[in-house]
Amino acid sequence: MTSPADRRGWLSVLSVALGSFVLVLSEFLPIGLLPAIADDLHVGIGTAGLMVVFTGLTGAVAAPVVTVATSRLDRRTVLLGLTVLLVVADALAALAPTFWVLLVARMLLGVGIGGFWAIGAGIAGRLVPPASVIRATSLITAGVSVATVVSLPLGAFVSSLASWRLAFVIGGALGIVALVLQLAMLPRIPSVQRVRFATLGGLLRVQRARVGLIATAFLFVAQFAAYTYVAPYLQESVRVGPDTVTLALLVFGVAGIAGNFVSGVTLSRNVIGTIGVSKIVLAAAVVLLPLAAHSVVGVFVLLVVWGFVWGALPLGTQTWMSTASPGGSESGLALFVTTIQLAIAAGSVVGGVAVTGFGLAADFWFAGAVAVIGAVVLLSLGSRRSSAVPEVAPAPATGPVATAAAD
């Protein structure tokens, strides 16, 4: 029977999960709005695309900076502040009179994203009993999958019916809902570790952390080298129309949501096995896509497989990194977020070079090869004795968990 303390813990997790959803939704909204924004603010499409780049690069810098700067503060206060920043960023974007003001809004959002994923993504262990941590974390990271599914069609739909600014109003309104839930549900979560930049640098001397960061970099370079060009692949190679492209991306996203929750079970049994197998299956699906271009059904099957294993991988690599830091999870997750943001940018750029120079098929084969290298790194180096999970002193329980223990 679930106790009131456990229920409150899960409601707290839900409030953080909604925050993760709105952050990622706001990050990807401009992809479906680029033409409308470029036309309204009188900039080129390429210039408008800087909104996505600036957000990612700011997030890469913000993750370690926010972690260090706020390491003495109650984590509830920090999460609430980052959610407020999200609301301000979306409000400023909705009201931006010029493109440069819009870029400032996107950079503010980048700070929120970097800080949230460095702190909020690992907060589940402070909110629910130890046996439920991976399931609770999978709920938080599910916000990424759901937002990825919703953001592109929502942006395109809003842009077709009203001003692009309405999309950011919707994002800000959802951010306010998340803020209210967090105010009501999140308990005090005292800081348990002072993090310095030297702490982050010292983490690189831990083999388990190095392996995790390298494997993560290979994974996200591979994913975004291929995923960035899924729509052109479907249009040019498979020769399907815009409606089918939208359906394919929706199917990919839904499969990712399923993979995220299934991995919450498999990761509790075998972390390295779940990540390694998922990477290899991802590589196989990506490599086979160009060969299956003649069959729409075959392409959809491969997209389901790809989406499913991709849904498992962010949670898997995050779980790995949260156990890599001898002092706790936040320092590991700060470097993890920075690595992800830089790898996303690198994957998109390298993928573009591959497509321009050698074609779409070559890009997908390149991405598959990078994913395999990442799997080999993880399986060969991650299983060594020196990569064993370090001993971590348990954080003092607070909020609903402490109440349950006291009962």
C-alpha positions as CSV (number, residue, x, y, z in Angstrom):
1,M,0.0,0.0,0.0
2,T,1.4,3.4,-1.0
3,S,1.9,5.8,1.9
4,P,1.0,9.5,1.8
5,A,4.7,10.3,1.9
6,D,5.3,8.0,-1.1
7,R,2.4,9.6,-3.0
8,R,3.8,13.1,-2.3
9,G,7.2,12.0,-3.5
10,W,5.8,10.8,-6.8
11,L,3.8,14.0,-7.2
12,S,7.0,15.9,-6.7
13,V,8.6,13.8,-9.4
14,L,5.7,14.6,-11.7
15,S,6.1,18.3,-11.1
16,V,9.8,18.0,-12.1
17,A,8.8,15.9,-15.1
18,L,6.4,18.6,-16.3
19,G,9.3,21.1,-16.0
20,S,11.5,18.9,-18.2
21,F,8.7,18.6,-20.7
22,V,8.2,22.3,-21.0
23,L,11.9,23.0,-21.2
24,V,12.5,20.6,-24.1
25,L,9.3,21.7,-25.8
26,S,10.5,25.3,-25.7
27,E,13.9,24.3,-26.9
28,F,12.6,22.6,-30.0
29,L,9.5,24.8,-30.8
30,P,11.5,27.1,-33.2
31,I,12.2,24.2,-35.6
32,G,8.6,24.2,-36.7
33,L,8.5,28.0,-36.6
34,L,11.6,29.0,-38.5
35,P,9.9,30.2,-41.8
36,A,7.4,32.3,-39.9
37,I,9.9,33.8,-37.6
38,A,12.4,34.5,-40.4
39,D,9.6,36.2,-42.4
40,D,8.2,38.3,-39.5
41,L,11.6,39.5,-38.2
42,H,13.2,39.9,-41.6
43,V,16.1,37.5,-41.3
44,G,17.2,34.6,-43.4
45,I,16.3,31.0,-42.6
46,G,19.9,30.3,-41.8
47,T,20.1,33.2,-39.4
48,A,16.8,32.1,-37.8
49,G,18.4,28.7,-37.2
50,L,20.8,30.4,-34.8
51,M,18.0,30.2,-32.2
52,V,18.6,26.5,-31.8
53,V,22.4,26.7,-31.9
54,F,22.5,29.5,-29.3
55,T,20.2,27.7,-26.9
56,G,22.4,24.5,-27.1
57,L,25.7,26.2,-26.7
58,T,24.4,28.3,-23.8
59,G,23.1,25.2,-22.2
60,A,26.6,23.6,-22.6
61,V,28.2,26.4,-20.7
62,A,25.4,26.8,-18.1
63,A,25.4,23.2,-16.9
64,P,28.7,23.4,-15.0
65,V,28.4,27.1,-14.1
66,V,24.9,26.7,-12.6
67,T,26.0,23.6,-10.8
68,V,29.0,25.3,-9.2
69,A,27.3,28.6,-8.5
70,T,24.2,27.1,-6.8
71,S,25.9,24.1,-5.1
72,R,25.2,25.5,-1.6
73,L,21.5,26.4,-2.2
74,D,18.5,24.2,-1.5
75,R,17.8,22.3,-4.7
76,R,14.1,23.2,-4.5
77,T,15.0,26.9,-4.6
78,V,17.3,26.3,-7.6
79,L,14.7,24.3,-9.5
80,L,12.0,26.9,-8.9
81,G,14.4,29.6,-10.1
82,L,15.2,27.7,-13.3
83,T,11.5,27.2,-14.0
84,V,10.9,31.0,-13.5
85,L,13.7,31.6,-15.9
86,L,11.9,29.3,-18.4
87,V,8.7,31.4,-18.1
88,V,10.6,34.7,-18.5
89,A,12.5,33.3,-21.6
90,D,9.3,32.2,-23.3
91,A,7.5,35.5,-22.4
92,L,10.4,37.5,-23.8
93,A,10.4,35.4,-27.0
94,A,6.7,35.9,-27.4
95,L,7.2,39.7,-27.1
96,A,10.5,40.1,-28.9
97,P,10.4,43.1,-31.2
98,T,13.7,42.1,-33.0
99,F,15.5,38.9,-33.8
100,W,18.4,39.9,-31.5
101,V,16.0,40.2,-28.5
102,L,14.7,36.8,-29.5
103,L,18.2,35.4,-29.4
104,V,18.7,36.8,-25.8
105,A,15.5,35.0,-24.8
106,R,16.8,31.8,-26.3
107,M,20.1,32.1,-24.4
108,L,18.1,32.6,-21.1
109,L,16.3,29.4,-22.0
110,G,19.7,27.7,-22.6
111,V,20.7,28.6,-19.0
112,G,17.5,27.0,-17.8
113,I,18.0,23.9,-19.8
114,G,21.6,23.4,-18.8
115,G,21.0,24.1,-15.1
116,F,17.9,21.9,-15.0
117,W,19.4,18.9,-16.6
118,A,22.5,19.1,-14.4
119,I,20.4,19.3,-11.2
120,G,16.8,18.3,-11.9
121,A,17.6,15.2,-13.9
122,G,19.3,13.5,-10.9
123,I,16.9,14.7,-8.2
124,A,14.6,11.6,-8.2
125,G,16.9,10.0,-5.6
126,R,16.0,12.7,-3.1
127,L,12.2,12.4,-3.7
128,V,11.4,8.6,-3.8
129,P,12.6,5.5,-2.0
130,P,15.8,3.9,-3.4
131,A,14.0,1.1,-5.1
132,S,12.0,3.5,-7.2
133,V,14.8,5.9,-8.3
134,I,15.2,4.5,-11.8
135,R,11.5,4.5,-12.5
136,A,11.1,8.0,-11.2
137,T,14.1,9.2,-13.3
138,S,12.5,7.6,-16.4
139,L,9.4,9.7,-15.7
140,I,11.5,12.8,-15.6
141,T,13.4,12.0,-18.8
142,A,10.2,11.0,-20.5
143,G,9.5,14.7,-20.8
144,V,12.2,14.8,-23.4
145,S,10.6,12.1,-25.6
146,V,7.1,13.6,-25.2
147,A,8.3,17.1,-25.9
148,T,10.2,15.9,-29.0
149,V,7.0,14.4,-30.3
150,V,4.8,17.4,-29.6
151,S,7.1,20.4,-30.4
152,L,7.4,20.1,-34.2
153,P,3.7,19.5,-35.0
154,L,2.6,22.1,-32.3
155,G,4.9,24.7,-33.8
156,A,3.8,24.1,-37.3
157,F,0.1,23.9,-36.3
158,V,0.2,27.2,-34.3
159,S,2.2,28.9,-37.1
160,S,-0.5,27.9,-39.7
161,L,-3.4,29.2,-37.6
162,A,-2.0,32.2,-35.8
163,S,1.2,34.1,-35.1
164,W,4.4,32.2,-34.2
165,R,4.4,34.2,-30.9
166,L,1.4,32.1,-29.7
167,A,3.6,29.0,-29.5
168,F,5.9,30.7,-27.0
169,V,2.8,32.0,-25.0
170,I,1.7,28.3,-24.8
171,G,5.2,27.3,-23.6
172,G,5.2,30.0,-21.0
173,A,1.7,29.1,-19.8
174,L,2.8,25.5,-19.3
175,G,5.9,26.7,-17.5
176,I,3.6,28.5,-15.0
177,V,1.6,25.3,-14.5
178,A,4.9,23.5,-13.8
179,L,6.0,26.3,-11.4
180,V,2.7,26.1,-9.4
181,L,3.0,22.3,-9.1
182,Q,6.6,22.6,-8.0
183,L,5.8,25.2,-5.4
184,A,3.0,23.0,-4.0
185,M,4.7,19.6,-4.2
186,L,8.5,19.9,-3.9
187,P,9.9,19.5,-0.4
188,R,13.0,21.2,0.9
189,I,16.0,19.5,-0.7
190,P,19.1,20.7,1.1
191,S,22.4,20.8,-0.7
192,V,24.6,17.9,0.3
193,Q,27.8,18.7,-1.6
194,R,29.8,21.9,-2.4
195,V,30.8,21.6,-6.0
196,R,33.8,23.5,-7.4
197,F,35.1,23.7,-10.9
198,A,38.1,21.6,-9.5
199,T,35.5,19.0,-8.6
200,L,34.4,18.8,-12.2
201,G,37.9,18.5,-13.4
202,G,38.7,15.9,-10.9
203,L,35.8,13.8,-12.1
204,L,37.7,13.4,-15.4
205,R,40.3,11.3,-13.5
206,V,37.6,8.8,-12.6
207,Q,37.6,6.1,-15.4
208,R,33.9,5.3,-15.1
209,A,33.1,9.0,-15.7
210,R,35.5,9.3,-18.6
211,V,34.0,6.2,-20.2
212,G,30.5,7.5,-19.7
213,L,31.3,10.9,-21.2
214,I,33.1,9.4,-24.2
215,A,30.3,6.9,-24.9
216,T,27.7,9.7,-24.5
217,A,29.6,11.9,-27.0
218,F,29.7,9.1,-29.6
219,L,26.0,8.4,-29.0
220,F,24.7,11.9,-29.4
221,V,27.0,12.7,-32.4
222,A,25.6,9.5,-34.1
223,Q,22.0,10.2,-33.2
224,F,22.0,13.8,-34.4
225,A,24.1,13.3,-37.4
226,A,21.3,11.0,-38.6
227,Y,18.2,12.3,-37.0
228,T,18.8,15.9,-38.2
229,Y,18.4,14.6,-41.8
230,V,15.5,12.1,-41.3
231,A,13.0,14.5,-42.9
232,P,15.1,15.0,-46.1
233,Y,15.7,11.2,-46.2
234,L,12.0,10.5,-46.1
235,Q,11.2,13.1,-48.7
236,E,14.1,12.5,-51.1
237,S,15.0,8.8,-50.7
238,V,11.7,7.3,-49.6
239,R,9.7,9.8,-51.7
240,V,6.9,10.4,-49.3
241,G,4.9,13.5,-48.8
242,P,4.8,16.0,-45.8
243,D,1.9,14.2,-44.1
244,T,3.8,10.9,-44.1
245,V,6.9,12.6,-42.9
246,T,5.0,14.1,-39.9
247,L,3.5,10.6,-39.2
248,A,6.9,9.0,-39.4
249,L,8.3,11.5,-36.9
250,L,5.3,11.0,-34.6
251,V,5.8,7.2,-34.8
252,F,9.5,7.6,-33.9
253,G,8.7,9.8,-30.9
254,V,6.0,7.5,-29.6
255,A,8.4,4.5,-29.8
256,G,10.9,6.6,-27.9
257,I,8.4,7.2,-25.1
258,A,7.8,3.4,-24.9
259,G,11.6,2.7,-24.9
260,N,12.1,5.2,-22.1
261,F,9.7,3.4,-19.7
262,V,10.8,-0.1,-20.7
263,S,14.5,0.9,-20.0
264,G,13.4,1.9,-16.5
265,V,13.0,-1.8,-15.9
266,T,16.0,-3.2,-17.8
267,L,18.4,-0.6,-16.3
268,S,17.6,-1.7,-12.8
269,R,18.9,-5.1,-13.8
270,N,21.9,-4.4,-16.1
271,V,23.0,-0.8,-17.0
272,I,25.9,-1.6,-19.3
273,G,24.0,-4.3,-21.1
274,T,21.0,-2.1,-21.7
275,I,23.1,0.8,-23.1
276,G,25.4,-1.5,-25.1
277,V,22.7,-3.5,-26.8
278,S,20.6,-0.3,-27.4
279,K,23.6,1.4,-29.2
280,I,24.2,-1.6,-31.4
281,V,20.5,-1.9,-32.4
282,L,20.4,1.8,-33.0
283,A,23.5,1.5,-35.3
284,A,21.9,-1.4,-37.2
285,A,18.6,0.5,-37.7
286,V,20.3,3.6,-39.0
287,V,22.6,1.7,-41.4
288,L,19.7,-0.3,-42.8
289,L,17.5,2.8,-43.5
290,P,19.1,3.7,-46.8
291,L,18.9,0.1,-47.9
292,A,15.2,0.0,-47.1
293,A,14.2,3.2,-48.8
294,H,12.2,1.3,-51.5
295,S,9.8,0.0,-48.8
296,V,7.7,2.5,-46.8
297,V,6.6,-0.3,-44.4
298,G,10.2,-1.4,-43.9
299,V,11.3,2.2,-43.2
300,F,8.5,2.6,-40.6
301,V,9.6,-0.6,-38.9
302,L,13.2,0.6,-38.7
303,L,12.0,4.0,-37.4
304,V,10.1,2.2,-34.6
305,V,13.1,0.2,-33.7
306,W,15.4,3.2,-33.8
307,G,13.0,5.3,-31.8
308,F,12.5,2.6,-29.2
309,V,16.2,2.1,-28.4
310,W,16.9,5.8,-28.6
311,G,14.2,6.3,-25.9
312,A,16.3,4.0,-23.6
313,L,19.7,5.7,-24.2
314,P,19.5,9.1,-22.6
315,L,18.1,7.5,-19.4
316,G,20.8,4.8,-19.6
317,T,23.7,7.2,-20.0
318,Q,22.4,9.5,-17.3
319,T,22.1,6.6,-14.9
320,W,25.7,5.6,-15.7
321,M,26.9,9.2,-15.1
322,S,24.9,9.6,-11.9
323,T,26.9,6.8,-10.4
324,A,30.3,7.9,-11.8
325,S,30.9,10.7,-9.3
326,P,32.3,9.7,-5.9
327,G,30.7,12.7,-4.3
328,G,27.2,12.5,-5.9
329,S,25.4,12.8,-9.1
330,E,25.3,16.6,-9.8
331,S,29.0,17.0,-10.8
332,G,28.7,14.0,-13.2
333,L,25.4,15.3,-14.7
334,A,26.9,18.8,-15.2
335,L,29.6,17.4,-17.5
336,F,27.1,15.0,-19.0
337,V,24.8,17.9,-20.1
338,T,27.8,19.9,-21.5
339,T,28.9,16.8,-23.4
340,I,25.4,16.2,-24.8
341,Q,24.9,19.8,-26.0
342,L,28.3,19.9,-27.7
343,A,27.8,16.5,-29.3
344,I,24.4,17.5,-30.6
345,A,25.9,20.6,-32.3
346,A,28.9,18.5,-33.6
347,G,26.6,15.7,-34.9
348,S,24.4,18.2,-36.8
349,V,27.4,19.9,-38.4
350,V,29.3,16.7,-39.3
351,G,26.0,15.2,-40.6
352,G,25.6,18.2,-42.8
353,V,29.1,17.9,-44.2
354,A,28.5,14.2,-44.9
355,V,25.2,14.9,-46.7
356,T,26.7,17.7,-48.7
357,G,29.8,15.8,-49.7
358,F,28.6,12.2,-50.0
359,G,24.8,12.1,-49.8
360,L,22.2,11.0,-47.3
361,A,23.1,7.3,-47.3
362,A,26.7,8.0,-46.5
363,D,25.5,10.2,-43.5
364,F,23.4,7.4,-42.1
365,W,26.3,4.9,-42.5
366,F,28.6,7.3,-40.8
367,A,26.2,7.7,-37.9
368,G,25.9,3.9,-37.6
369,A,29.7,3.6,-37.5
370,V,30.0,6.2,-34.8
371,A,27.3,4.5,-32.7
372,V,29.2,1.2,-33.0
373,I,32.4,2.8,-31.8
374,G,30.6,4.2,-28.8
375,A,29.2,0.8,-28.0
376,V,32.7,-0.8,-28.2
377,V,34.1,1.9,-25.9
378,L,31.4,1.3,-23.4
379,L,31.5,-2.5,-23.4
380,S,35.3,-2.8,-23.5
381,L,36.3,-0.1,-21.1
382,G,33.1,0.1,-19.0
383,S,33.3,-3.5,-17.8
384,R,36.8,-3.2,-16.4
385,R,37.3,-3.5,-12.7
386,S,38.5,0.1,-12.4
387,S,35.1,1.3,-13.8
388,A,33.1,-0.2,-11.1
389,V,30.6,2.0,-9.4
390,P,32.4,4.1,-6.8
391,E,31.3,4.1,-3.2
392,V,29.0,7.0,-2.6
393,A,27.9,8.2,0.8
394,P,24.1,8.2,0.8
395,A,22.5,11.6,0.8
396,P,20.6,12.5,3.9
397,A,16.9,11.8,3.2
398,T,14.6,14.8,3.1
399,G,10.9,15.5,2.5
400,P,8.7,12.6,1.8
401,V,11.4,10.0,2.0
402,A,12.6,11.1,5.4
403,T,9.0,11.2,6.6
404,A,8.4,7.6,5.4
405,A,11.6,6.5,7.1
406,A,10.6,8.2,10.3
407,D,7.2,6.4,10.2
